[in-house]
Amino acid sequence: MKKFLACGLITVLLSASVLRADTNTPTPNAEPPAIVLRALLEMGDEISFSLSEPSGENSRWVTPGGVYAGWTVGAYDAKTKTLTLEKDGETQHLRLASASELDGEAGTAEARAEAEEIFRLINFEKMMREMMAKQKEAMLQMQRQAMEQSGEPVDERMLEIQASAFDEINNLMDWNAMANDMIDIYAETFTAGELKGISDFYATPAGQAVISKTPEVQQRTMEVIMPRMMEVMPAVQQKTAELMQQYQAEKAAAQEQATQQQ
């Protein structure tokens, strides 16, 4: 199986967040809801809701105004974490389900199965190889710019060696073994219900877009970050040099004092 998260791994260096509630406060003597609000996902100004049957079957993501099992998704109250559904003049209020409600006594085995589904959907090995290739391009571009700015001739041979090192890492890494390790981490960190909500999202067109475009987003992020890091590097180097001089002076003074006491 293959993964995500970056870095989580991921990752999820993404502007999206899956929110869950720690507790659920049911109404005394109320009938069990026919629909469960498993998770919600916010991406900028857009919000989606993971709805399912109590058993977890037929889970899918729905946006406001969308319909699930004949119920129209209405307003969401972020303060109370309550979603309103409407159908034929009736109103149903759903709160984010707690982990215990979603998972019961399922345990790690079910969570691992859900984690495996996530890694299948994100195609971990393909994604990681693409990320490595994009990171190589960004790093080489940064190195080339640094050489050009220093006034020294661009050392093409050095750039070739660095590119070769990136390629060697990409070729030698056992991505399948890493995926299995990551699946274990996900299964131990998230509940089966949470993982189900995540996998449901990745199965949507929006989720697949996140997966396919993450390497490009990471490369462009590096292209934004690295020039800014290079701008502050001279000040960092100067401060580091001053601290090193201070350290050497303190060390020499301590050694001199120790010698005098002998």
N, C-alpha and C positions, 0 to 999 in steps of 0.2 A: 504494500500500500504506500501511497505517497502523500506529501503534506503541504500544510501552511505554517502564519504568524507571526513571522516573523517575527522570525525573528523576533515575533510574535514572536516565529523567528523574528520572527517575525514580527510579530510582527505586529498588525495589524497595524505599524506606521501608517495607519489609515485615519481619515477624519470621520470614521464611523464608530459607534459604540453600541454594544448589546447590553441592555439594562434588565436587571432582574430584581424582584423583591425578596427580602429575607423571610417575610411572614405574610400570611393571608388571613384576613379577618372575616370569616363567613357570617352570614346572618343566622341567628339561632333558629333552628327548626326549618331552615330554608331547604328547598329541593336542590340537589346537586345540579350545578349548571350543565347545560347540554353542550356548551362550548367552553373551552379553556383558553385563556390568554397566556401563552407560554413565554413569550419574550417580545420585546419591541426593539426596533433598530432605528436610530436617528442618523441621517446623513445630511448635514447641513440643515436646510429648512424642511427636508422631507422626512417623513416618519412612516414606518411600516410595522405591522403587527403580525406575530406568528400565532395563528389560531388553529385549534385542533379539537377533535373529540376527546372526551376524558381519557379514553384508552391510549391516546397519542396518535391514533390513526387519522389519515386524511389531513395531516398538518400542512399548512401553506401560509405564505405571507400575503397580507392584504393591506392596501393603503386606504386612507379615509375616503369614503364614498364607495368603496368596493363592497362586494357581497360575498358572504361565506354562509353556506347552508341556508340560504334564504334570508339571512340577517344582513342588513346594511350597516357598515362600519360608520359610526358617527363621531362625536367629539371625544377627545382624550383629556382627562384632567391629570396633569403632571404632578400636581401636589398630592393627590390621593392615589395616584397610579391606577386610575379607573377608566376603563374604556366603555363607551355606551354603544350598544347595538339596538337597532330598531327593525321591527317586522310586523306588518299588518296592525299598526297602532300600538303594539306592545314594545316595551323597553326592557333591555337586559343590561345590567352593569357588571362588567368583569374587572377583577383586579388581577395583577400579575400573580401567577401561581407560584407557591413556594417550591423549593427543591424537593421537600418531602412529599408534597402532593403529586409532583410529576414523576418521581422516581420510586416511591414506596420502598420496598425491600430489594429493589433490582440489583444494587451493588455495582461493583467495578466492571463485571463482565458485560453488562448492558452498556455502560459508559464507554468501554473500549470498542464495542461494536459500532457505536455512534461515532467515535473518534476515527475509526477506520473509514467510515463513510465520508467524513470530512476530507481526509487525506486522499481518498479516491477522487472526490470531486475537484480538488484543487490541483491534482496531478503534481505531486510534490517534486519528483525528480526533474520533470520538465521545467517547473517553475524555478527551482533552485539553479539549474544550469543557465537559464536565461538571466536570472539575477546576477550570477557570477560574471556572465559575459558583459552585462550592462555596467557592473561595477568596475570591471577591467577597463572598459572604454572611458568611464568617468575618471578613474585614477590616472590613466595614461594621459588624458587630456590635461589634467591638473599638473602632472609632472612636466609636460611639454611647456605649458604656460609659465611654470616656475623657472624653467631653464631660459625661456625667452626673456622673461622679466629681469633675470640676473645679468643679462648682457653676454652670457657665455654661449658658445655654439650649442645647439641642441644635440645631445648625445643619443643618436638613434640606436646605437648598439645597446646602451643601457635600457632604453625603452623596450627594445626587443627582448632583453633578458627578463624584465619585469612582466611583460606580456606572457612570456613562456612560463613564468612561475604561476601566474593565474591559471593558465591552461592546464598546467600539471596538477594543480590542486583540484580543478574541476574534473579531470580525468581519473584521479586516484580516489576521490571521495566515494565512499559506499553510501549512496543516497538511500538505498532501501533499508540498510541497517539503521541509518539515522532516522528514517521515517518511523520505524518500529519503536525506537526510543522515544520519539516525540509523541507517538500515539499513546504510549504508556503515561507520559507526563500529562497529556490532555485528559486521559481517563481518570487520573488521580487528582487532577486539579478541578475539573468541571464535573457537574452532575450529568447524568444521561439526558435529562430534560434540557439542560442548557446546550449540550452538544447537538441535540436534535434540532433545537432552534437555529443553531449556527449552520448546520448542514442544510436545513430547509432554505435558508437564505442563499447559500452557495449554489443551490439548485435552480435559483431564479435567474432570469436574464441579467438583473443588476448584480447578483452575486458572481456570475460568470464573468461579467465585465470587470469586477474588482480583481478577480484572479488573473485574467489575461493582461490587465493593464498595470498590475502592481510592479513588474520589473521596470516599465517605462517611468512610472511615478518615482521609484527609488532612484533611477539614474538621474532624472531631472532634479530630484531633491538634493542629490550629491552635487550636481552642477550649481545649485544655489548656495549650498552650505560651504563648499570648499573655498570659493573665492573670498567669502567673508572670514573664514578662518585664516586665510593667508593675509588678509588685511590687518588682523590683530596680532599675527605671529611676531613681527618685529618687537612690539611692546612686550609680548610674553617672553621672548628671548632676552630682552634687556632686563626685565624683572628677575628672570631666572638667573642671569649672570650676576646681578647684584646680590641675590640671596646666596649664591655659591661663594662669592667673595666674602660675605659676612660669615658663612659657615666655616670657610677655611681660616678666617681670622680667629673665630671662636675656638676652633680646633687647635690652632697653633698656640693660643693663649693658655688653653687647658694643658697642653703638653709641656709648655714652659713652666707652669705652676707646679705640675707633678714632678718635674725635674728638680725644681728648687726645694721641694719638700723632702726629697730623698736624702 
